[in-house]
Amino acid sequence: MRPDLKMNIAKPLPQTESTATDTALEFIWSQFKIWDITATRQKQKIFNWQLRVLILIILGSFTALLSDSLIEWGLPSLARVSIIVTTLTVALCSFANNQILTHDGETSWVRARAVAEMFKSEACLYQLKAAPYNSENPEVLLFDRSKSFINTVKDLTPEVVPDDVLTDKPVPIHMTFERYLEERVKGQLSYFQQKAKHYNRLIKKMKNLGLFLGFIGAVMGTISAHGLDQLSIWIAFLNSTTASMTSFHASRKYLQLLTSYRNTAHQLTRLLHGIQQIPAYDSDAQRAFVISCEKVLSAESKTWIGEFSE
């Protein structure tokens, strides 16, 4: 091990950034970026197909009901086209659900995100020499732990990431405690607060949309009961649409994520309030703070990973 790194172990937390080469840190940060990009792309793929299936289900319900009306209106040719469209939508939905939106596919995304967060957390602990990296050979330990993380996802295929993407935001070799507070803790706190607000707005919009569709269905049902029987099939379409949108909403687990993000933001806020009691020279207390923050972030990751693994 290099003498300069051995000397740093006994020193307080770094107060200035270092530009020395640290191959262990560079390796784990590159792994974080690879799996972060892999998880992000897999999540986007799943979301895109869930949205497509929702649209196809609504379209298929519409064309199925429309075909009956077209026959009644004496338009058999258009009715056949409508039936063909319905058949195609059913086939595409079946393909997506059986080949793309599988439990294994979602689990792969979750595992990729999990290992990416593990790499990032270890990088922070290592840079600030918090346990278990307050030892004689932190570089060796980081390499060993990195390899163990990689083994947990050895059956997954990561995305091919160009070198320029891996090096566009190089990690500082030694992050200062102040920078950790600003970029990691306060940055994550802001992220969770913004995400909680976003999901809260989505939940309200979905609830209002459901109430609106329910109201329209009730109005159409009342009209149909007074002699306009043609509306009955479109009431069925509204019910099918509402059910499909409710299912889509449930698959995104917005309510569970909202609760998790609010809880994590509360815990990080509480930890930040306590930082004022830590003296600037108390390296042990600062390291304990770093460990506490990483435990909170790790618990949050495990929460939503558990939700999406069910």
Secondary structure, DSSP 8 states (H G I E B T S, - for coil): --HHHHHHHTS-S-SS---S--HHHHHHHHHHHHHHHHHHHHHHHHHHHHHHHHHHHHHHHHHHHHHHHHHHTT-HHHHHHHHHHHHHHHHHHHHIIIIIS-HHHHHHHHHHHHHHHHHHHHHHHHHTT-TTSSSS-HHHHHHHHHHHHHHHTTTS------HHHHTSS---SS--HHHIIIIIIHHHHHHHHHHHHHHHHHHHHHHHHHHHHHHHHHHHHHHHHTT-GGGHHHHHHHHHHHHHHHHHHHHHTHHHHHHHHHHHHHHHHHHHHHGGGS-TT-HHHHHHHHHHHHHHHHHHHHHHHHHHH-
